[in-house]
Each structure stands twice: as structure tokens, then as C-alpha cells.
Amino acid sequence: MLLGFLFYIVLCAVELAGAHLALREAPKQEEEDPFHAFFR
């Protein structure tokens, strides 16, 4: 039962890390778009 609880915590940590990376990458794409539009 303890292993299942630890496995659940690991899954939550992985999902939170993935969401954090996705949020961290999204602003970069938004910042790049105005620059590309400006140079075009």
C-alpha cells in the first residue's frame, strides 16, 4: 500500500513538472511571434 502511495506521488510530480515545462515553453513561443512578425 505504501508503494502504491509513493507511485501516486511520483505520477503527480511528473504531471506537475510536465505542466510547468509546458507553461514555461508557451511564453517563449508567444514572445518569439511578435519578433518574427516584426521582421516579416
C-alpha positions as CSV (number, residue, x, y, z in Angstrom):
1,M,0.0,0.0,0.0
2,L,2.9,2.3,0.7
3,L,4.4,1.6,-2.7
4,G,1.1,2.5,-4.3
5,F,1.1,5.8,-2.4
6,L,4.7,6.6,-3.5
7,F,3.9,5.7,-7.1
8,Y,0.9,8.0,-6.9
9,I,3.1,10.8,-5.6
10,V,5.6,10.2,-8.4
11,L,2.9,10.4,-11.1
12,C,1.6,13.7,-9.6
13,A,5.1,15.1,-9.6
14,V,5.7,14.1,-13.2
15,E,2.4,15.6,-14.3
16,L,3.2,18.9,-12.4
17,A,6.7,19.0,-13.9
18,G,5.3,18.4,-17.4
19,A,2.7,21.2,-16.9
20,H,5.3,23.5,-15.6
21,L,7.6,22.9,-18.6
22,A,4.6,23.4,-20.9
23,L,3.8,26.7,-19.2
24,R,7.5,27.7,-19.4
25,E,7.7,26.9,-23.1
26,A,4.4,28.7,-24.1
27,P,5.5,32.2,-23.1
28,K,8.7,31.7,-25.2
29,Q,6.7,31.0,-28.3
30,E,4.4,34.0,-27.6
31,E,7.5,36.2,-27.2
32,E,9.0,34.9,-30.5
33,D,5.9,35.5,-32.6
34,P,6.0,39.4,-32.4
35,F,9.7,39.4,-33.3
36,H,9.0,37.2,-36.4
37,A,6.0,39.3,-37.4
38,F,8.2,42.5,-37.0
39,F,11.0,41.1,-39.2
40,R,8.5,39.9,-41.8
